Amino acid sequence: MVRNNTQNPRDVFFGANPSAPWICFVCGEEMYQRSAVDVHHIDMEHRNNRISNLDSVHPYCHKEWHNRLKALAAEAIELFEPISTV
């Protein structure tokens, strides 16, 4: 269980990584403006704001990453649904 960490993840990330460029973990492109950077929680636990759990990502890539994860989860659930014998 992760302790509730009330620090803002952006403050934690940029405190440890103050200088550009930041690299998008999805597409690998460099980002040079803080406003162009989302901070992603690697373990998907938003209370875990340890620097080791934070990574930089473009906002668009971040949205696509989570959309793909949701789609994969939905497929996995479908694969394991019981087959009706009626």
ChimeraX commands (.cxc) that place a marker at each C-alpha (Angstrom):
marker #1 position 0.00,0.00,0.00 radius 0.5
marker #1 position 1.32,3.41,-0.94 radius 0.5
marker #1 position 1.31,6.14,1.67 radius 0.5
marker #1 position -0.80,9.12,0.68 radius 0.5
marker #1 position 1.64,11.66,-0.71 radius 0.5
marker #1 position 0.04,15.07,-1.03 radius 0.5
marker #1 position 2.90,16.61,-2.99 radius 0.5
marker #1 position 2.03,17.73,-6.49 radius 0.5
marker #1 position 3.61,15.22,-8.91 radius 0.5
marker #1 position 4.68,18.02,-11.27 radius 0.5
marker #1 position 6.54,19.73,-8.42 radius 0.5
marker #1 position 8.27,16.46,-7.52 radius 0.5
marker #1 position 9.17,15.65,-11.13 radius 0.5
marker #1 position 10.44,19.10,-12.09 radius 0.5
marker #1 position 12.22,19.47,-8.75 radius 0.5
marker #1 position 14.29,16.41,-9.61 radius 0.5
marker #1 position 14.46,17.15,-13.36 radius 0.5
marker #1 position 14.62,20.95,-13.63 radius 0.5
marker #1 position 16.30,21.24,-17.03 radius 0.5
marker #1 position 14.94,20.54,-20.50 radius 0.5
marker #1 position 14.88,18.51,-22.58 radius 0.5
marker #1 position 12.45,16.06,-21.06 radius 0.5
marker #1 position 11.86,12.88,-23.07 radius 0.5
marker #1 position 8.38,11.52,-23.76 radius 0.5
marker #1 position 8.44,7.90,-22.56 radius 0.5
marker #1 position 5.90,6.92,-25.25 radius 0.5
marker #1 position 7.29,8.44,-28.48 radius 0.5
marker #1 position 10.83,9.38,-27.41 radius 0.5
marker #1 position 10.59,13.01,-28.57 radius 0.5
marker #1 position 12.26,15.78,-26.62 radius 0.5
marker #1 position 10.12,18.43,-24.92 radius 0.5
marker #1 position 11.52,21.86,-24.11 radius 0.5
marker #1 position 8.59,23.63,-22.41 radius 0.5
marker #1 position 7.15,22.53,-19.07 radius 0.5
marker #1 position 3.68,23.34,-20.34 radius 0.5
marker #1 position 4.16,20.63,-23.00 radius 0.5
marker #1 position 4.89,17.95,-20.38 radius 0.5
marker #1 position 2.43,15.70,-18.55 radius 0.5
marker #1 position 3.74,13.72,-15.60 radius 0.5
marker #1 position 2.78,10.03,-15.72 radius 0.5
marker #1 position 2.54,7.72,-12.69 radius 0.5
marker #1 position 4.31,4.55,-13.83 radius 0.5
marker #1 position 2.52,2.25,-11.37 radius 0.5
marker #1 position -0.82,4.04,-12.02 radius 0.5
marker #1 position -1.08,4.80,-8.28 radius 0.5
marker #1 position -1.69,8.55,-8.18 radius 0.5
marker #1 position -0.84,8.79,-4.48 radius 0.5
marker #1 position 2.68,7.47,-5.20 radius 0.5
marker #1 position 4.56,10.64,-6.08 radius 0.5
marker #1 position 8.04,9.20,-5.58 radius 0.5
marker #1 position 10.38,10.40,-8.30 radius 0.5
marker #1 position 11.05,6.77,-9.28 radius 0.5
marker #1 position 7.33,6.48,-10.12 radius 0.5
marker #1 position 7.09,9.59,-12.31 radius 0.5
marker #1 position 7.93,10.00,-15.99 radius 0.5
marker #1 position 7.51,12.69,-18.65 radius 0.5
marker #1 position 5.07,12.33,-21.53 radius 0.5
marker #1 position 3.34,14.49,-24.13 radius 0.5
marker #1 position -0.30,15.14,-23.17 radius 0.5
marker #1 position -1.52,13.45,-26.39 radius 0.5
marker #1 position 0.75,10.42,-25.86 radius 0.5
marker #1 position -0.41,10.23,-22.24 radius 0.5
marker #1 position -4.06,10.09,-23.30 radius 0.5
marker #1 position -3.33,7.47,-25.98 radius 0.5
marker #1 position -1.31,5.37,-23.50 radius 0.5
marker #1 position -4.23,5.20,-21.08 radius 0.5
marker #1 position -6.75,4.58,-23.87 radius 0.5
marker #1 position -4.68,1.60,-25.06 radius 0.5
marker #1 position -4.42,0.23,-21.52 radius 0.5
marker #1 position -8.21,0.47,-21.13 radius 0.5
marker #1 position -8.70,-1.34,-24.45 radius 0.5
marker #1 position -6.28,-4.10,-23.45 radius 0.5
marker #1 position -8.01,-4.50,-20.09 radius 0.5
marker #1 position -11.39,-4.78,-21.80 radius 0.5
marker #1 position -10.03,-7.45,-24.17 radius 0.5
marker #1 position -8.55,-9.39,-21.26 radius 0.5
marker #1 position -11.85,-9.30,-19.37 radius 0.5
marker #1 position -13.66,-10.53,-22.47 radius 0.5
marker #1 position -11.22,-13.43,-22.84 radius 0.5
marker #1 position -11.89,-14.61,-19.32 radius 0.5
marker #1 position -15.67,-14.22,-19.25 radius 0.5
marker #1 position -17.40,-17.53,-18.72 radius 0.5
marker #1 position -18.84,-19.10,-21.83 radius 0.5
marker #1 position -22.58,-19.56,-21.60 radius 0.5
marker #1 position -23.73,-23.17,-21.98 radius 0.5
marker #1 position -27.39,-22.26,-22.39 radius 0.5
marker link #1:1,2 radius 0.2
marker link #1:2,3 radius 0.2
marker link #1:3,4 radius 0.2
marker link #1:4,5 radius 0.2
marker link #1:5,6 radius 0.2
marker link #1:6,7 radius 0.2
marker link #1:7,8 radius 0.2
marker link #1:8,9 radius 0.2
marker link #1:9,10 radius 0.2
marker link #1:10,11 radius 0.2
marker link #1:11,12 radius 0.2
marker link #1:12,13 radius 0.2
marker link #1:13,14 radius 0.2
marker link #1:14,15 radius 0.2
marker link #1:15,16 radius 0.2
marker link #1:16,17 radius 0.2
marker link #1:17,18 radius 0.2
marker link #1:18,19 radius 0.2
marker link #1:19,20 radius 0.2
marker link #1:20,21 radius 0.2
marker link #1:21,22 radius 0.2
marker link #1:22,23 radius 0.2
marker link #1:23,24 radius 0.2
marker link #1:24,25 radius 0.2
marker link #1:25,26 radius 0.2
marker link #1:26,27 radius 0.2
marker link #1:27,28 radius 0.2
marker link #1:28,29 radius 0.2
marker link #1:29,30 radius 0.2
marker link #1:30,31 radius 0.2
marker link #1:31,32 radius 0.2
marker link #1:32,33 radius 0.2
marker link #1:33,34 radius 0.2
marker link #1:34,35 radius 0.2
marker link #1:35,36 radius 0.2
marker link #1:36,37 radius 0.2
marker link #1:37,38 radius 0.2
marker link #1:38,39 radius 0.2
marker link #1:39,40 radius 0.2
marker link #1:40,41 radius 0.2
marker link #1:41,42 radius 0.2
marker link #1:42,43 radius 0.2
marker link #1:43,44 radius 0.2
marker link #1:44,45 radius 0.2
marker link #1:45,46 radius 0.2
marker link #1:46,47 radius 0.2
marker link #1:47,48 radius 0.2
marker link #1:48,49 radius 0.2
marker link #1:49,50 radius 0.2
marker link #1:50,51 radius 0.2
marker link #1:51,52 radius 0.2
marker link #1:52,53 radius 0.2
marker link #1:53,54 radius 0.2
marker link #1:54,55 radius 0.2
marker link #1:55,56 radius 0.2
marker link #1:56,57 radius 0.2
marker link #1:57,58 radius 0.2
marker link #1:58,59 radius 0.2
marker link #1:59,60 radius 0.2
marker link #1:60,61 radius 0.2
marker link #1:61,62 radius 0.2
marker link #1:62,63 radius 0.2
marker link #1:63,64 radius 0.2
marker link #1:64,65 radius 0.2
marker link #1:65,66 radius 0.2
marker link #1:66,67 radius 0.2
marker link #1:67,68 radius 0.2
marker link #1:68,69 radius 0.2
marker link #1:69,70 radius 0.2
marker link #1:70,71 radius 0.2
marker link #1:71,72 radius 0.2
marker link #1:72,73 radius 0.2
marker link #1:73,74 radius 0.2
marker link #1:74,75 radius 0.2
marker link #1:75,76 radius 0.2
marker link #1:76,77 radius 0.2
marker link #1:77,78 radius 0.2
marker link #1:78,79 radius 0.2
marker link #1:79,80 radius 0.2
marker link #1:80,81 radius 0.2
marker link #1:81,82 radius 0.2
marker link #1:82,83 radius 0.2
marker link #1:83,84 radius 0.2
marker link #1:84,85 radius 0.2
marker link #1:85,86 radius 0.2
view
